[in-house]
């Protein structure tokens, strides 16, 4: 595994951990092969590196719009950001979507 692949893997894991709302110990217990010590290491590693996981940094991501994707009343909208997919259906909770987007912005 390359350094970039390892970094991407841990950024994904950190995002999953933060979105879970669980403690480090609880999250690691449900993810086989990941110890609390490893997770703490990577959390500290990215916290200390400027620009990584920093809300002050901005990184633009490409957006692809498929011709097949038409938003019709009653249909869901699927938003893909890197490895993350968000399905937004009519009647969604705007506050929840806002929280999820904020977390993704911090991580991307």
N, C-alpha and C positions, 0 to 999 in steps of 0.2 A: 504494500500500500504506500503510495507516495505521501509526502508531507501535506500536500494540498488536499488529498483525499481524506487523510486522517483529520485534518482541520475541519473539513466539511462535515465529516461524520460526527465530530464532537460538537460542532455548532448546532447540528440537528438535534443531538441528544440534549444539549443545554436548553434549546427551545422547547423540546418536549417536557423536560423537567420543570421549567418555569411555568408552562401552560397547565401542568398537572395540578398545581396548588399543593402538592405533597411535600413532606420534608425530604431531605436528602436520603435518609435511611429508608423511608417508605418507598420512595421512587426506585432506589437501587434494589430493594427487595423484590420488586416486580419486573426488574430488567436483569435477567440472568447474565452473569459474567461481568457486571459492572459493580465495582465496590464503591462505598461512600468515599473512600480515600481518593480513588480515581476521579470521581465527579468533582470533589472539592479542588483537586489539582487543576482540572481544566477550567473550573469556574474562576479560580484565582488567576490562572494564566491569561485568560481573555479579559479579565477585569483590569489587569495591570498593563495590557498592551493598548496603547493609544489607538483609537479608531475602530477597534474591534469590540462589538457589543456596546458601543458608545452612542447614546441618543444624540450627541452633537454631530456625529458623522452622517453624511448623506451619501447614498449610493443609488444611482438610477438603475432600474431593471428594465429589460426590454419587455414589451407587451405585444403579443401576437393575437390578432383578431381573425378568427376563422370565418369564412363566408357562410359556413354551415350554421354558425352560432347566431341564432336569432332569438331575441328575448320576446316571448309572447306572454300575454297575461295567463297566469296559472303555471308557468314553467319556472324552473330553477335557473339561476345563474351560477356557473362554475368559474371560480377565480383561482388560477394557478400562480403561485409565487415560489419559484424554485421547486423544492420537493414537497411543498405544502399546497393542498387544494382546499378551497373553501366553497361550499355549496350554499348559496343564498336563495331561499325560497320566499314566495310571497308571505307576508305576515311575520317576517324575521324580526328579531329583537335588535334595534339599531344600537343600543348601548352595548350589547354583547359583541356585535360586529366591530364596533369602535374599539373595544378592549383588545380583541384579537388582532386587529390591524395595527394597533399601537405596539403590541408585542412583536409582531412580524417586522415592523419598521425598525425596532431596536436591534433585531437580530440580522437583518439583511444589509 
